[in-house]
Amino acid sequence: MISLWSILFLHFILLLPLFVNIAEGALTFNVIKFGAKPDGTTDSTRPFLSAWASACASTVSSSIYVPKGRYLIRFTEFRGPCKSAIRVQIDGTLVAPIDYNALGNSGYWILFIQVNRLSVVGGSIDAKGAGLWACKKSGQNCPVGARSITFNWVNDGEISGLTSINSQLMHIVINSCKNVKVSNVRIIAPDLSPNTDGIHVRSSIGVTITNSNIKTGDDCISIGPGTRNLWMEKILCGPGHGVSIGSLGRDFNENGVENVTLVNSIFTGSDNGLRIKTWARPSNGFVRNISYRNIVMKNVENPIIIDQNYCPNNIGCPLQGSGIKISQVTYQNIQGTSATQVAMAFDCSHTNPCAGIKLKDIKLTYMNTKKAQSFCKNIGGTFGGVIVPDNCL
């Protein structure tokens, strides 16, 4: 007599090819086989979550495959821990609902949380952010908005070859992660789109960002408290607000930022270049061991700037002094043109002056041919090679 278990197992084996492809010990879960529709209008959130649940439960490495087409998904949380490595291969485009209220006040659109050995590769995500930007500009009562794709507590992760378009808020967020690689991404949003940071890193260790082109309305890359061992290379930034450490020091007890490197990058028409920004209030945080090397500026406002007097509306800043201690920051081989007459501005804290600032081979002109200026306040350091504008250390 054939048992009920045998019948169920045979039924499972017969149906398995409808949902997965099996090759060389790895599984591929195609979202279309779970019911996703590549028409851009049918809600495919549940099929994506079903594909994720199957991949997350797999005891061997697996892939979630998103074929060409447009897939409408709402707020989606892909939660771990999972049993093995997962690769999300996107050949199509994920689109958010046109109605910005559909994402509510969750703060997220696509969230990966508590997952190890995760790769998100290729494709595009379009958050349809213009409606929310218009709402905020008009002064209406609007939702907070959503970050487009977020890694929370992801270790040994990767985002590669992804294009992010018109995020409501930040495009890519790396938060509380270890060993995440971001490479060959494109980020696109208008220069006046509010709070649309390209890539935001905070409370993370060992993140690398390489070979990426970022055009947005806020920081191309923003670096928050608790970031350590961050490597950035071959970044094209602009329009945008530059590569910014900060703002830091909003809270008194705040983890510091250290061992951050940016090399071989180009800024074009951005509102800032290399920026460190801190609140003018007491804090036990710090910024140290920062290196900027081989950077080209093309018509950039504030190519080099440290601003430790950030205090919107002059509220909550007793003594107007930042507690963030900035030290051991190196600027080497920074060349190009400034859109502002002051090309180097170091406005450091009077309660915690900047120390160990190193300038070497700086050549920045104002609007191609005019002489630029520098400004220094509460700063100490050294210089070498040719320094243009005139060194004020």
MODA-V907240 format. One record per residue. N is the residue number from 1. RES is the residue in one small letter. SS is DSSP state (a for helix, b for strand, c for the rest). PHI is phi in degrees with one decimal (none if undefined). BURIAL is I if it has 16 or more other ideal C-beta (glycine too) atoms within 10 Angstrom, else O. Layout:
BEGIN
n res ss phi burial
N RES SS PHI BURIAL
N RES SS PHI BURIAL
END
This chain:
BEGIN
n res ss phi burial
1 m c none O
2 i c -83.6 O
3 s c -73.7 O
4 l a -60.9 O
5 w a -60.3 O
6 s a -63.9 O
7 i a -64.2 O
8 l a -64.8 O
9 f a -64.0 O
10 l a -62.2 O
11 h a -61.2 O
12 f a -63.0 O
13 i a -63.3 O
14 l a -69.5 O
15 l a -84.3 O
16 l a -53.7 O
17 p a -62.0 O
18 l a -68.0 O
19 f a -112.3 O
20 v b -136.2 I
21 n b -110.4 O
22 i b -114.2 O
23 a b -147.9 O
24 e c 51.4 O
25 g c 81.9 O
26 a b -108.0 I
27 l b -110.2 I
28 t b -122.9 I
29 f b -106.1 I
30 n b -88.1 I
31 v a -63.9 I
32 i a -64.8 I
33 k a -70.5 I
34 f a -95.9 I
35 g c 110.7 O
36 a c -67.3 I
37 k c -114.5 I
38 p c -85.7 I
39 d b -103.3 O
40 g b 79.2 O
41 t b -125.0 O
42 t b -82.3 O
43 d b -65.7 O
44 s c -107.6 I
45 t a -60.3 O
46 r a -62.7 O
47 p a -58.7 I
48 f a -63.6 I
49 l a -66.6 I
50 s a -66.6 I
51 a a -62.4 I
52 w a -63.2 I
53 a a -59.6 O
54 s a -67.6 I
55 a a -66.6 I
56 c a -66.4 I
57 a a -84.7 O
58 s c -69.3 I
59 t c -89.2 O
60 v c -121.7 O
61 s c -56.5 I
62 s b -141.8 I
63 s b -127.0 I
64 i b -105.1 I
65 y b -108.7 I
66 v b -113.6 I
67 p c -66.1 O
68 k c -59.6 O
69 g c 131.5 I
70 r b -116.9 I
71 y b -123.4 I
72 l b -80.7 I
73 i c -135.1 I
74 r c -93.8 I
75 f c -53.1 I
76 t b -135.5 I
77 e b -109.1 O
78 f b -98.3 I
79 r b -103.9 O
80 g c -105.2 I
81 p c -73.2 O
82 c c -113.7 I
83 k c -82.7 O
84 s c -154.6 I
85 a c -68.1 I
86 i b -129.3 I
87 r b -114.9 I
88 v b -101.5 I
89 q b -99.2 I
90 i b -109.1 I
91 d c -103.4 O
92 g c -110.2 I
93 t b -128.2 I
94 l b -93.0 I
95 v b -122.5 I
96 a c -85.2 I
97 p c -61.5 I
98 i c -60.5 O
99 d c -75.8 O
100 y a -63.5 I
101 n a -67.2 O
102 a a -64.6 I
103 l a -87.8 I
104 g c 58.9 O
105 n c -112.6 O
106 s c -66.5 O
107 g c 85.8 I
108 y b -132.2 I
109 w b -107.6 I
110 i b -116.0 I
111 l b -121.4 I
112 f b -107.4 I
113 i b -137.3 I
114 q b 57.1 O
115 v b -125.8 I
116 n b -109.8 I
117 r b 56.5 I
118 l b -117.0 I
119 s b -125.4 I
120 v b -116.0 I
121 v b -128.0 I
122 g c 77.5 O
123 g c 76.1 I
124 s b -134.2 I
125 i b -129.4 I
126 d b -123.4 I
127 a c -86.1 I
128 k c 54.9 I
129 g c -76.2 I
130 a a -59.2 O
131 g a -63.1 I
132 l a -68.4 I
133 w a -58.9 I
134 a a -64.7 O
135 c a -60.5 I
136 k a -65.7 I
137 k a -64.9 O
138 s a -79.4 O
139 g c 81.8 O
140 q c -74.6 O
141 n c -82.1 O
142 c c -114.9 I
143 p c -62.2 I
144 v c -61.2 O
145 g c 106.3 I
146 a c -129.3 I
147 r b -73.4 I
148 s b -71.9 I
149 i b -136.1 I
150 t b -127.4 I
151 f b -104.0 I
152 n b -111.5 I
153 w b 52.7 I
154 v b -109.8 I
155 n b -112.5 I
156 d b 56.9 I
157 g b -112.4 I
158 e b -151.2 I
159 i b -126.0 I
160 s b -139.5 O
161 g c 70.2 I
162 l c -90.2 I
163 t b -111.5 I
164 s b -113.8 I
165 i b -119.4 I
166 n c 49.5 I
167 s c -66.1 I
168 q c -69.4 I
169 l c -124.5 I
170 m c -63.3 I
171 h c -77.0 I
172 i b -128.8 I
173 v b -123.3 I
174 i b -115.4 I
175 n b -127.0 I
176 s c 56.3 I
177 c c -116.0 I
178 k b -131.5 I
179 n b 57.2 I
180 v b -113.7 I
181 k b -111.4 I
182 v b -116.4 I
183 s b -145.6 I
184 n c 53.3 I
185 v c -98.3 I
186 r b -120.9 I
187 i b -126.8 I
188 i b -133.8 I
189 a c -159.3 I
190 p c -62.9 O
191 d c -67.8 I
192 l c -104.5 O
193 s c -73.1 I
194 p c -79.7 I
195 n c 59.8 I
196 t c -101.0 I
197 d c -49.1 I
198 g c -69.0 I
199 i b -132.8 I
200 h b -115.6 I
201 v b -120.6 I
202 r b -151.4 I
203 s c 50.8 I
204 s c -130.5 I
205 i b -125.2 I
206 g c 74.6 I
207 v c -89.9 I
208 t b -123.3 I
209 i b -129.6 I
210 t b -137.8 I
211 n b 50.0 O
212 s b -126.9 I
213 n b -116.1 I
214 i b -124.7 I
215 k b -129.0 I
216 t c -156.2 I
217 g c -100.3 I
218 d c -135.9 I
219 d c -59.0 I
220 c c -61.8 I
221 i b -134.2 I
222 s b -116.6 I
223 i b -122.2 I
224 g c -100.6 I
225 p c -57.2 I
226 g c 78.5 I
227 t c -89.0 I
228 r b -136.0 I
229 n b 56.8 I
230 l b -101.1 I
231 w b -117.2 I
232 m b -125.9 I
233 e b -148.1 I
234 k b 55.7 O
235 i b -103.5 I
236 l b -104.1 O
237 c b -122.9 I
238 g c 135.5 I
239 p c -70.0 I
240 g c 154.9 I
241 h c -105.3 I
242 g c 87.4 I
243 v b -101.4 I
244 s b -120.1 I
245 i b -90.6 I
246 g b 116.4 I
247 s b -78.0 I
248 l b -115.4 I
249 g c 84.3 I
250 r c -66.4 O
251 d c -108.6 O
252 f c -67.3 O
253 n c -89.8 O
254 e c -144.9 I
255 n c -67.7 I
256 g c -82.4 I
257 v b -118.5 I
258 e b -151.5 I
259 n b 58.6 I
260 v b -115.4 I
261 t b -131.7 I
262 l b -128.3 I
263 v b -135.1 I
264 n b 52.3 O
265 s b -130.8 I
266 i b -129.3 I
267 f b -111.3 I
268 t b -130.5 I
269 g c 63.4 I
270 s c -83.3 I
271 d c -73.0 I
272 n c -142.6 I
273 g c -107.9 I
274 l b -101.1 I
275 r b -123.4 I
276 i b -122.0 I
277 k b -131.6 I
278 t b -133.3 I
279 w b -68.0 I
280 a c -88.8 I
281 r c -149.0 I
282 p c -61.2 I
283 s c -164.0 I
284 n c -101.0 O
285 g c -79.4 I
286 f b -157.3 I
287 v b -133.0 I
288 r b -151.6 I
289 n b 57.9 I
290 i b -114.0 I
291 s b -133.7 I
292 y b -116.5 I
293 r b -138.0 I
294 n b 58.0 O
295 i b -118.3 I
296 v b -110.7 I
297 m b -110.4 I
298 k b -122.6 I
299 n b 54.7 I
300 v b -104.2 I
301 e c -75.3 I
302 n c 53.0 I
303 p c -56.1 I
304 i b -129.1 I
305 i b -150.1 I
306 i b -118.0 I
307 d b -124.8 I
308 q b -105.9 I
309 n b -121.0 I
310 y b -75.2 I
311 c c -160.1 O
312 p a -55.7 O
313 n a 61.3 O
314 n a 53.5 O
315 i c -115.8 O
316 g c 78.2 O
317 c c -127.7 I
318 p a -62.0 O
319 l a 65.4 O
320 q a 47.4 O
321 g c -131.4 I
322 s c -83.7 I
323 g c -86.0 I
324 i c -70.5 I
325 k b -93.4 I
326 i b -103.7 I
327 s b -151.8 I
328 q b 55.8 I
329 v b -113.3 I
330 t b -113.1 I
331 y b -117.1 I
332 q b -134.6 I
333 n b 55.4 I
334 i b -107.5 I
335 q b -135.2 I
336 g b 137.2 I
337 t b -123.9 I
338 s b -106.7 I
339 a c -85.6 I
340 t c -118.5 I
341 q c -65.0 O
342 v b -86.7 I
343 a b -90.2 I
344 m b -127.8 I
345 a b -131.3 I
346 f b -117.3 I
347 d b -106.2 I
348 c c -91.5 I
349 s c -70.8 I
350 h c -77.2 O
351 t c -91.6 I
352 n c -141.0 I
353 p c -57.6 I
354 c b -66.8 I
355 a b -136.1 I
356 g b 68.8 O
357 i b -79.1 I
358 k b -121.2 O
359 l b -113.4 I
360 k b -147.6 I
361 d b 56.3 I
362 i b -109.2 I
363 k b -139.7 I
364 l b -126.7 I
365 t b -109.1 I
366 y b -97.8 I
367 m c 51.1 O
368 n c 76.6 O
369 t c -120.9 O
370 k b -82.9 O
371 k c -79.2 O
372 a c -86.9 I
373 q b -123.3 I
374 s b -128.3 I
375 f b -138.2 O
376 c b -132.7 I
377 k b -148.3 I
378 n c 58.7 I
379 i b -140.4 I
380 g b -135.5 O
381 g b 175.5 I
382 t b -134.4 O
383 f b -146.5 I
384 g b -158.0 O
385 g b 73.8 O
386 v b -82.2 O
387 i b -122.7 I
388 v b -134.1 I
389 p c -71.7 I
390 d c -52.0 O
391 n c -68.6 I
392 c c -116.9 I
393 l c -64.4 I
END
